[in-house]
Amino acid sequence: MVPAASPAHEHDHTQGHSHGHDHTHAHVHDAASPHPAQDAPWSILRMTMAARLAAAAAVCAVLWAMVFLAMR
């Protein structure tokens, strides 16, 4: 919703110069109409159990490699 202009905020928009702020309200919506859900290109919830375990093992191996490199 765009608030109505009050008498204290009246000014002329017909002037040929910019006065420092614009009045474009291109992206306005309230909490009752949030953005629609978007499809995720990748989700761990769609992975099989074997793929999840393999990903967890790969992350674990990378983290252990970082620990061993830090200890050298």
Secondary structure, 3 states (H helix, E strand, C coil): CCCCCCHHHCCCCCCCCCCCCCCCCCCCCCCCCCCCCCCCCCCHHHCCHHHHHHHHHHHHHHHHHHHHHHHC
